Amino acid sequence: MASTTRPDPGVAIIICCYALDRLGMLITGIDAARDQLRDGDELIVVVDHNAELERELRTRFRDSVTLVANAHDRGLSGARNTGVAAATAEIVVFLDDDAALRPGALDAARASFADSSVVAVGGAVVANWASGRPPAWFPEEFGWVVGCDYRGLPADGAEIRNPIGAAMAVRRAELQKVGGFSDRLGRVGTVPAGCEETLMGIELRQHFPGSRIVRVTGFAVDHVVPDTRATLRYFTSRCRHEGRSKAVLSGMVGADAGLAAERSFVVRTLTTGALRNLGQTVTGQGLAALSRLAVLVLGLLVTAGATAVGAVRLRARRPESPTQAPELAASDTAISEDELVTVVIPTVGRASLVDTVHSILAQDHGNIELLVVDNRPHRGDAARIVAGIDDPRIRVLDQPVPGVSAARNLGHRAAAGRIVAFTDDDALADPTWLSRAVASFRADPVGMVGVVTGRVLGTETTNRVQEWFEEAKVFDKGEIPTVWTLHPHAIEPELGEFGPRGPFFPYTAGECGSGNNMVFRSSALASIGGFDERLGTGTPTRGGEDLDAFRSAILRGWSIAYNPNAVVRHYHRDNMAELRAQSYGYGTGMAAGLTKFVVSGNPAPILTRLPRGIHMLLSPNSTKNADFPSDWPLRLRALEAWGYVTGPALFVRSHLVTRRSGARR
């Protein structure tokens, strides 16, 4: 908790300056500040290593302000620390040299500290564009690029992680106790770096539990944005330096603390901003809205890319041991030939469920339990469909939370077996499916194989639509046994060879298998938190949960063994309407899964591969498209591509739905 403040605390305004050509704006800011001072308040101007500017200010203001030179290395952080050292007031207020207090702003800042829990406040920073308005291409979500408010900021009185530096106030004693501003961060001259306020906010809350940093919009300034900052060149430069600063910050406090607000900003603000601008392209703002959308995406990519590159460079400077697989505890005992296997079938009550159940009960591996998870339990279709099957190995579970991931997770939690197999209610398992999968686990002497996948073939090909699906090899991964891993280890020859680690491995994960034929060690699935309930059929994202689980398992250190002899047969869609929906869902699911990875704190692997990914998606000769039949409809490719465009927004929608329902992530 912050220290107790007098009802009418003294205030020291600190303005840092560095350039003579900004003198006019500085004078305006000083005059506005002087007009709001009370008796006992202080006005401190810190000059950052510019003797000519210091002489000019001493001549102009003489004794009406406290003028000091930066006692530290050149840069905004050192200048601010110099100002704090010169102050005696309880509250220090920081203003930029191109910002001017609005009437009543200082009193609003002062009054906010009557609450003893408030350790710092951030004001409203209103952009004063030299041209009178922002460029038509400038997205309002990126107001921070020019040091001003932006769409997505919390409302007045809400808690914030950190203030914007052009208008912030802090308890002086608490700021000094955390060491002031870090000289590893912050602007130096015209180099548009930042994040020193972010680190300050994080450290204040860490050192003073229960303290709050709040947004006070009555504490408002007008912040000049010159024409030199209204250019795309400055925009990208500022994004790049912000990304680099974020990398340094994350290295100091960890990615969870350093990037938490940024993840929320991407998921909520940027995604809704993109959708808004996309909608405006057809409502009379076509070219301008399209340019804002393009610049918004550019800003995200540049900032995230710079963060990733900066993080890599920082790690390269540190002496570290070689990358190793995570420590994974092998099973207490080896997998036995007669191992109990739990089979989970999520269902929405399709009539084909009865055939799926019969195919499982006919397995030559007899030691099984079969969990049918009804994802539409209010209709009772699943129980009705299997009611005529008399077998004690069957149980029907109800999962009212919509989505195949929620259904699978319920099955996993209820499973008695150390091996948990998943297939769908429109698939038929060959009689040797489970015995082949168990054999793959038994051929792994070190317990690193966490998942076994198998071949998926069609149940029938009665028309050209089904032939398209089969020829495109959407599910069929071929006849060669393969082990997919980041960390090659000892395996028996029957598991095959280690798969090639191409440019997209393991992030797309499509080469590893598919969700209608996957068998997990229960411990491996538990180690990744189960299936992400924001992804999959039955959610806004429509798919992607299986590939997300494969990717997560590999990144966690597990291996995936593809056994082409463990066969499941799938009822391929036989009409264009269902195939169109399926193609769109492949795009949305993949894009949603990759969006999850980007916003989870490590965007570099995805963003650096984005250009190649776009080429792979669009080029007819890419490895992705080479297997498509020559008469594969262009409309299906377009729908899948559109799914990639809409997938990120659908992930955001699914995230919000999941958060409200309290489902697992």
C-alpha positions in Angstrom: 0.0 0.0 0.0 1.2 3.5 -0.8 2.0 6.0 1.9 -0.7 8.3 3.4 -1.1 11.6 1.6 -2.1 14.9 3.0 -5.5 16.1 1.8 -3.8 18.8 -0.3 -0.4 17.4 -1.2 2.3 19.5 -2.7 3.2 18.9 -6.3 6.4 19.2 -8.3 6.0 19.4 -12.0 9.0 18.0 -13.9 9.5 18.9 -17.6 12.5 17.3 -19.4 13.8 19.0 -22.6 16.7 18.3 -25.0 16.4 20.4 -28.2 16.5 24.1 -29.0 14.1 23.7 -32.0 11.4 22.6 -29.6 11.7 25.8 -27.5 8.3 27.3 -28.6 6.4 24.2 -27.4 8.4 24.1 -24.2 7.6 27.7 -23.4 3.9 27.0 -24.0 4.1 24.0 -21.6 5.9 25.9 -18.9 3.4 28.8 -19.0 0.5 26.4 -18.8 2.1 24.7 -15.8 2.9 28.0 -14.0 -0.7 29.1 -14.3 -1.9 26.0 -12.2 0.7 26.0 -9.5 -0.3 26.6 -5.9 1.8 28.0 -3.1 4.5 25.5 -2.2 4.4 23.7 -5.5 7.5 23.4 -7.6 8.3 23.6 -11.4 11.5 21.9 -12.4 12.9 22.0 -15.9 15.6 19.4 -16.7 17.9 20.1 -19.7 19.3 16.9 -21.2 22.9 17.7 -22.2 22.3 20.8 -24.3 24.3 23.8 -23.0 22.8 26.2 -25.5 19.3 25.4 -24.6 20.1 25.7 -20.9 21.6 29.2 -21.4 18.5 30.3 -23.3 16.2 29.0 -20.6 18.2 30.7 -17.8 18.0 34.0 -19.7 14.3 33.7 -20.3 13.0 32.4 -17.0 15.7 33.4 -14.5 14.4 32.4 -11.1 10.8 31.7 -12.0 11.5 28.0 -12.5 14.0 25.6 -11.1 16.4 24.8 -13.9 18.8 21.8 -13.6 21.0 19.9 -16.0 20.7 16.1 -16.4 23.2 14.6 -13.9 23.1 11.2 -15.6 23.8 9.8 -19.0 21.9 11.4 -21.9 18.3 10.3 -22.2 14.8 10.8 -20.8 15.2 8.3 -18.0 18.3 10.0 -16.5 16.7 13.4 -17.0 13.5 12.4 -15.1 15.6 10.9 -12.3 17.5 14.2 -12.0 14.2 16.0 -11.7 13.0 13.7 -9.0 16.2 14.2 -7.0 15.7 18.0 -7.2 12.1 17.8 -6.0 10.8 18.0 -2.4 7.1 17.7 -3.0 5.1 14.5 -2.2 3.8 14.1 -5.7 5.9 14.5 -8.9 4.1 15.2 -12.1 5.9 14.5 -15.4 5.1 16.4 -18.6 6.7 16.2 -22.0 8.3 19.3 -23.5 5.6 19.3 -26.2 2.6 18.9 -23.9 0.6 21.6 -22.2 -1.8 21.2 -19.3 -5.5 21.8 -19.9 -7.3 24.0 -17.4 -7.9 22.2 -14.1 -5.6 19.3 -15.0 -3.1 19.7 -12.1 -5.9 19.9 -9.5 -7.4 16.6 -11.0 -4.0 14.9 -10.6 -3.5 16.2 -7.1 -7.0 15.2 -6.0 -6.6 11.6 -7.1 -3.9 11.0 -4.5 -6.4 11.5 -1.7 -6.9 7.7 -2.1 -4.0 6.2 -0.2 -4.0 3.1 -2.4 -3.2 5.2 -5.5 0.5 5.2 -6.2 0.5 6.8 -9.6 -2.0 8.2 -12.1 -2.0 8.5 -15.9 -3.7 11.4 -17.6 -5.5 11.9 -20.9 -3.0 12.8 -23.7 -4.9 14.5 -26.5 -3.2 14.7 -29.9 -2.7 18.2 -31.2 -1.9 17.4 -34.8 0.1 20.2 -36.5 -1.9 19.7 -39.7 -5.2 19.8 -37.7 -6.0 16.2 -38.1 -4.3 12.8 -38.3 -3.4 11.4 -41.7 -6.2 9.4 -43.3 -4.1 6.2 -43.1 -3.4 6.6 -39.3 -5.3 3.9 -37.3 -6.6 5.3 -34.0 -5.5 2.2 -32.2 -1.9 3.4 -32.7 -2.1 6.8 -30.9 0.7 5.5 -28.7 3.1 5.8 -31.7 2.9 9.6 -31.3 2.7 9.5 -27.5 -1.0 10.1 -27.2 -4.2 8.3 -26.2 -5.5 5.5 -28.4 -8.6 3.5 -28.8 -8.7 0.7 -26.3 -7.6 2.6 -23.2 -9.6 2.0 -20.0 -12.2 4.5 -18.9 -11.7 7.3 -16.3 -10.9 5.8 -12.9 -10.0 2.4 -14.1 -6.7 0.7 -13.2 -4.0 0.7 -15.8 -0.6 -1.1 -15.9 1.3 2.2 -16.6 0.6 5.8 -17.7 1.6 7.5 -20.9 4.7 9.5 -20.2 3.4 12.8 -21.5 1.1 13.1 -18.5 1.8 11.1 -15.4 2.0 11.7 -11.7 3.7 9.5 -9.0 4.3 9.5 -5.3 7.9 10.7 -5.1 8.9 8.5 -2.1 7.6 5.4 -3.7 9.2 6.2 -7.0 12.6 6.6 -5.3 12.2 3.4 -3.4 12.0 1.4 -6.7 15.0 3.2 -8.1 13.3 5.7 -10.4 13.4 5.1 -14.1 15.7 2.5 -15.7 18.5 3.9 -18.0 18.1 0.7 -20.1 14.8 2.0 -21.4 13.4 5.3 -22.6 13.9 7.8 -25.4 17.4 9.2 -26.1 17.2 12.4 -28.1 15.2 11.7 -31.3 15.5 7.9 -31.0 11.9 6.9 -30.4 12.4 4.2 -27.8 10.2 3.7 -24.7 8.8 1.4 -22.0 10.5 3.1 -19.0 7.0 4.0 -17.8 5.9 0.4 -18.2 8.8 -0.9 -16.0 8.0 1.8 -13.4 4.4 0.7 -13.2 5.3 -2.9 -12.9 7.9 -2.3 -10.2 5.6 0.0 -8.2 2.9 -2.6 -7.9 5.4 -5.4 -7.1 7.1 -3.3 -4.3 3.8 -2.0 -2.9 1.2 -4.7 -2.8 -2.3 -3.4 -2.9 -1.3 -0.1 -4.6 -3.1 1.0 -7.8 -2.2 3.0 -10.9 -5.4 4.7 -12.2 -6.4 6.7 -15.3 -7.6 10.2 -14.6 -9.0 11.9 -17.7 -9.4 15.2 -15.9 -5.6 15.3 -15.7 -5.4 16.2 -19.4 -2.7 17.7 -21.7 -2.6 18.7 -25.3 0.3 17.0 -27.0 1.8 18.5 -30.2 2.2 16.0 -33.0 4.5 17.7 -35.6 4.2 16.9 -39.3 7.5 15.0 -39.0 5.7 12.4 -36.9 2.8 12.1 -39.2 4.7 10.0 -41.7 4.7 6.3 -42.4 8.5 6.3 -41.9 8.2 7.6 -38.4 5.3 5.2 -37.7 7.3 2.1 -38.6 10.4 3.5 -36.8 8.4 4.1 -33.6 6.9 0.6 -33.8 10.3 -1.0 -34.3 11.8 0.8 -31.3 8.8 0.0 -29.2 9.2 -3.7 -30.1 12.9 -3.6 -29.1 12.1 -1.9 -25.9 9.5 -4.5 -25.1 12.1 -7.2 -25.6 14.4 -5.5 -23.1 11.5 -5.1 -20.7 10.5 -8.7 -21.0 14.1 -9.8 -20.3 14.0 -7.7 -17.1 10.6 -8.7 -15.7 9.5 -11.7 -17.7 7.2 -12.0 -20.7 4.1 -12.5 -18.5 4.4 -9.1 -16.8 6.1 -7.3 -19.6 3.7 -8.3 -22.4 0.4 -8.9 -20.6 -1.3 -5.7 -21.6 0.1 -6.0 -25.2 -1.6 -9.5 -25.6 -4.9 -8.0 -24.5 -4.4 -5.1 -26.8 -3.8 -7.4 -29.8 -6.7 -9.7 -29.0 -9.2 -7.1 -28.2 -8.3 -3.7 -29.6 -6.4 -4.5 -32.8 -8.8 -7.3 -33.9 -11.9 -5.2 -33.4 -10.1 -2.3 -35.1 -9.3 -4.5 -38.1 -12.9 -5.6 -38.4 -14.2 -2.0 -38.1 -12.0 -0.8 -40.8 -12.8 -3.8 -43.0 -16.5 -2.9 -42.6 -15.8 0.7 -43.4 -14.3 -0.3 -46.8 -17.9 -0.8 -48.0 -19.5 2.2 -46.3 -18.0 5.1 -48.2 -14.6 5.2 -46.6 -13.1 2.6 -49.0 -9.5 3.7 -49.7 -8.9 5.4 -46.4 -10.3 2.5 -44.4 -8.3 0.0 -46.4 -5.1 2.0 -45.8 -5.8 2.2 -42.1 -6.4 -1.6 -42.1 -3.1 -2.1 -43.9 -1.1 0.2 -41.6 -2.7 -1.5 -38.5 -1.5 -4.9 -39.7 1.9 -3.3 -40.6 2.2 -1.8 -37.1 1.4 -5.1 -35.4 3.9 -7.0 -37.6 6.7 -4.5 -37.2 6.3 -4.2 -33.4 5.9 -8.0 -32.8 8.7 -8.8 -35.2 11.1 -6.3 -33.5 10.1 -7.7 -30.1 11.0 -11.2 -31.3 14.2 -10.2 -32.9 15.2 -8.2 -29.8 14.5 -11.2 -27.6 16.6 -13.4 -29.8 19.5 -11.0 -29.7 19.3 -10.7 -25.9 19.3 -14.4 -25.5 22.3 -14.7 -27.8 24.3 -12.3 -25.5 23.7 -14.5 -22.5 25.8 -17.6 -21.9 23.4 -20.5 -21.9 23.5 -24.2 -22.1 22.4 -25.8 -25.3 18.7 -26.1 -25.9 17.4 -29.3 -24.3 14.0 -31.0 -24.2 12.0 -30.4 -21.1 12.4 -32.9 -18.3 9.6 -35.3 -18.8 8.9 -38.1 -16.3 8.5 -41.4 -18.1 5.7 -43.7 -17.1 6.3 -45.6 -13.8 5.8 -48.8 -15.7 6.1 -49.6 -19.4 3.0 -49.8 -21.6 1.8 -53.4 -21.7 0.5 -55.3 -24.6 -2.9 -55.5 -22.9 -2.9 -51.9 -21.7 -6.3 -50.5 -20.8 -7.2 -48.0 -23.5 -10.0 -45.4 -23.1 -11.7 -44.5 -26.4 -13.5 -41.1 -26.4 -16.1 -40.3 -29.1 -17.5 -36.8 -29.0 -20.9 -36.6 -30.7 -23.7 -34.3 -31.6 -26.0 -37.3 -32.1 -25.3 -38.3 -35.7 -27.0 -41.5 -36.9 -23.5 -42.7 -37.9 -22.5 -42.9 -34.3 -23.9 -46.4 -33.9 -21.5 -47.7 -36.6 -18.5 -45.9 -35.0 -19.3 -47.5 -31.6 -19.6 -51.0 -33.2 -16.2 -50.5 -34.9 -14.6 -49.7 -31.5 -16.2 -52.7 -29.8 -14.9 -54.9 -32.5 -11.2 -54.0 -31.9 -8.8 -56.9 -31.6 -7.4 -55.0 -28.5 -10.2 -56.0 -26.1 -9.1 -54.1 -23.0 -11.0 -50.9 -23.6 -13.5 -48.6 -22.1 -15.6 -46.5 -24.5 -16.8 -43.0 -23.5 -19.4 -41.5 -25.7 -19.6 -37.8 -24.9 -22.9 -36.2 -25.9 -22.3 -32.5 -26.8 -26.0 -31.9 -27.2 -27.3 -33.6 -24.1 -30.6 -31.7 -24.1 -31.7 -33.8 -27.1 -30.6 -37.1 -25.7 -29.8 -38.5 -29.1 -26.5 -40.2 -28.1 -28.1 -42.2 -25.4 -30.9 -43.2 -27.7 -28.6 -44.2 -30.5 -26.5 -46.6 -28.4 -29.3 -47.8 -26.2 -29.6 -51.0 -28.1 -26.0 -52.0 -27.7 -25.5 -54.2 -24.6 -21.8 -53.9 -23.7 -20.6 -53.0 -20.2 -17.6 -51.2 -21.6 -19.8 -48.3 -22.9 -20.6 -45.1 -20.9 -22.4 -42.0 -22.1 -21.3 -38.7 -20.6 -23.1 -35.4 -21.0 -21.1 -32.2 -21.9 -23.4 -29.2 -22.3 -20.5 -26.8 -23.0 -20.5 -26.7 -26.8 -17.4 -27.7 -28.8 -15.5 -30.8 -29.6 -12.6 -29.7 -27.3 -14.9 -29.5 -24.3 -16.3 -32.9 -25.1 -12.9 -34.5 -25.5 -11.6 -32.9 -22.3 -14.5 -34.3 -20.3 -13.7 -37.7 -21.8 -10.1 -37.4 -20.8 -10.9 -36.4 -17.2 -13.2 -39.4 -16.9 -10.8 -41.9 -18.5 -9.4 -44.8 -16.5 -6.7 -45.7 -19.0 -3.2 -44.4 -19.3 -3.8 -44.4 -23.1 -6.7 -42.3 -24.4 -7.8 -42.6 -28.0 -10.0 -40.1 -29.9 -12.1 -40.5 -33.0 -15.2 -38.9 -34.4 -18.8 -40.0 -34.8 -18.5 -40.0 -38.6 -15.5 -42.4 -38.6 -15.0 -46.2 -38.6 -11.9 -47.7 -36.9 -10.2 -50.7 -38.6 -10.2 -53.7 -36.2 -6.4 -53.4 -35.6 -6.5 -49.6 -34.9 -5.9 -49.7 -31.2 -3.5 -52.7 -31.2 -1.3 -50.9 -33.8 -1.4 -47.7 -31.7 -0.4 -49.5 -28.5 2.4 -51.2 -30.4 3.8 -47.8 -31.3 3.9 -46.7 -27.7 5.6 -50.0 -26.8 8.3 -49.4 -29.5 9.3 -46.3 -27.6 11.9 -47.4 -25.0 12.3 -43.9 -23.4 8.7 -42.8 -22.9 9.0 -39.8 -25.1 6.2 -40.6 -27.6 3.2 -38.8 -26.2 0.9 -39.1 -29.2 0.3 -41.8 -31.9 -1.6 -40.8 -35.0 -2.6 -42.9 -38.0 -3.8 -43.0 -41.5 -7.3 -41.7 -42.3 -8.9 -43.1 -45.5 -12.4 -42.6 -46.9 -15.2 -45.0 -46.1 -16.5 -44.6 -49.7 -16.0 -42.6 -52.9 -19.4 -42.6 -54.5 -19.1 -39.2 -56.3 -16.6 -36.7 -57.5 -16.9 -34.5 -54.3 -15.6 -37.5 -52.2 -12.9 -38.2 -54.8 -11.7 -34.6 -54.5 -11.3 -35.0 -50.8 -9.5 -38.3 -51.0 -7.2 -37.2 -53.9 -6.3 -33.9 -52.0 -5.0 -36.0 -49.1 -6.6 -33.7 -46.6 -6.5 -36.5 -43.9 -4.3 -39.1 -45.4 -0.7 -38.6 -44.4 0.7 -41.4 -46.5 2.2 -44.9 -46.0 5.6 -44.0 -44.3 5.9 -44.4 -40.5 7.3 -41.2 -39.2 8.3 -39.7 -35.8 7.8 -35.9 -35.4 9.9 -34.3 -32.7 12.2 -31.4 -31.8 14.5 -33.7 -29.9 15.4 -37.0 -31.6 15.8 -39.9 -29.2 16.2 -43.6 -29.2 13.3 -45.4 -31.0 12.7 -48.9 -32.4 13.0 -49.3 -36.2 9.3 -50.1 -36.5 8.5 -46.5 -35.6 10.1 -45.3 -38.8 12.4 -42.3 -39.4 12.3 -38.9 -37.8 10.3 -36.5 -40.0 11.9 -33.5 -41.8 11.8 -30.3 -39.8 10.7 -27.9 -42.6 10.3 -24.1 -42.3 6.8 -24.4 -40.7 7.5 -27.3 -38.3 6.0 -27.7 -35.8 3.7 -24.6 -36.0 1.3 -25.7 -38.6 1.5 -29.4 -37.4 -0.8 -30.6 -40.2 1.8 -33.2 -41.2 1.4 -34.9 -37.8 -2.1 -36.3 -38.2 -5.7 -35.3 -37.6 -8.2 -35.3 -34.8 -10.3 -38.3 -36.0 -7.3 -40.6 -35.4 -5.2 -39.6 -32.5 -4.1 -41.6 -29.4 -2.5 -39.8 -26.4 -0.7 -40.8 -23.3 -3.0 -39.4 -20.7 0.1 -37.7 -19.1 1.1 -36.1 -22.3 -2.4 -34.6 -22.8 -2.5 -33.4 -19.2 0.9 -31.8 -19.6 -0.5 -29.4 -22.3 -3.7 -28.7 -20.4 -5.9 -30.8 -22.6 -7.6 -29.4 -25.7 -8.0 -25.7 -26.0 -11.8 -25.1 -25.7 -11.5 -21.9 -27.7 -10.7 -24.0 -30.7 -12.5 -26.8 -32.6 -15.8 -27.7 -34.2 -18.7 -26.3 -32.2 -16.9 -23.0 -31.4 -16.6 -19.8 -33.4 -13.2 -20.9 -34.7 -14.7 -24.1 -36.3 -11.5 -26.2 -36.0 -7.8 -26.2 -35.2 -7.9 -27.9 -31.8 -6.2 -31.1 -33.0 -3.3 -29.3 -34.6 -3.0 -27.0 -31.6 -2.7 -30.1 -29.4 0.0 -31.6 -31.7 2.0 -28.4 -31.8 1.7 -27.9 -28.0 2.8 -31.5 -27.3 5.9 -31.2 -29.6 6.9 -27.8 -28.1 6.4 -29.4 -24.6 9.0 -32.0 -25.6 6.9 -35.0 -26.6 7.2 -36.9 -29.8 4.4 -37.8 -32.2 4.6 -41.2 -33.9 2.6 -41.6 -37.2 1.7 -45.2 -37.8 0.1 -45.7 -41.2 -1.1 -49.2 -40.2 -3.4 -47.7 -37.4 -6.2 -46.9 -39.8 -9.5 -45.0 -39.3 -11.9 -44.5 -42.1 -13.8 -41.2 -42.4 -17.1 -40.4 -44.1 -16.0 -37.7 -46.5 -18.5 -35.0 -47.3 -20.5 -35.9 -50.5 -22.0 -32.5 -51.4 -20.6 -29.1 -52.1 -22.4 -27.3 -49.4 -20.7 -29.4 -46.6 -17.4 -29.4 -48.4 -17.5 -25.6 -48.6 -18.2 -25.3 -44.9 -15.3 -27.8 -44.2 -12.9 -25.8 -46.4 -13.7 -22.6 -44.7 -13.3 -24.3 -41.3 -9.9 -25.5 -42.2 -8.8 -21.9 -42.8 -10.4 -20.5 -39.7 -9.1 -23.3 -37.5 -5.5 -23.0 -38.7 -5.5 -19.2 -38.4 -7.1 -19.2 -35.0 -4.6 -21.7 -33.7 -1.7 -19.6 -35.0 -3.3 -16.5 -33.6 -3.4 -18.1 -30.2 0.3 -18.8 -30.5 1.1 -15.3 -31.5 -0.7 -13.6 -28.7 0.6 -16.1 -26.1 3.9 -14.3 -25.8 6.2 -15.7 -28.5 5.1 -14.3 -31.9 8.5 -14.5 -33.6 8.2 -18.1 -35.0 4.9 -17.3 -36.7 5.6 -13.7 -37.8 8.9 -14.5 -39.3 7.3 -17.3 -41.3 4.4 -15.2 -42.5 5.6 -14.3 -46.0 6.5 -17.9 -46.7 3.1 -19.0 -45.3 1.2 -16.6 -47.6 3.2 -17.9 -50.6 2.4 -21.5 -49.6 -1.3 -20.7 -49.2 -1.6 -19.0 -52.6 0.9 -20.6 -54.9 -0.6 -23.5 -56.9 2.8 -25.2 -56.9 3.4 -25.1 -53.1 3.7 -28.3 -51.1 0.3 -27.5 -49.6 -1.5 -27.2 -53.0 0.5 -29.6 -55.2 -1.7 -32.6 -54.3 -5.0 -30.9 -55.0 -6.8 -32.4 -58.1 -6.6 -30.3 -61.2 -10.4 -29.8 -61.1 -10.5 -28.8 -57.4 -12.9 -25.8 -57.4 -11.3 -22.4 -57.1 -14.2 -21.5 -54.8 -13.0 -24.0 -52.2 -9.5 -22.5 -52.2 -11.0 -19.0 -51.9 -13.1 -20.1 -48.9 -10.1 -21.6 -47.1 -8.1 -18.4 -47.8 -11.0 -16.3 -46.4 -11.0 -18.5 -43.4 -7.4 -17.5 -42.8 -8.4 -13.9 -42.9 -11.3 -14.2 -40.5 -9.7 -16.8 -38.2 -8.0 -14.3 -35.9 -11.2 -12.4 -35.3 -13.1 -15.6 -34.7 -10.4 -16.6 -32.1 -11.0 -13.4 -30.3 -14.7 -14.0 -30.3 -14.2 -17.6 -29.1 -11.8 -16.3 -26.4 -14.5 -13.9 -25.0 -17.2 -16.6 -25.1 -14.9 -19.1 -23.3 -13.9 -16.5 -20.7 -17.6 -15.7 -19.9 -18.4 -19.4 -19.6 -15.4 -20.3 -17.5 -14.3 -23.1 -19.9 -10.8 -24.5 -20.0 -8.1 -22.8 -22.1 
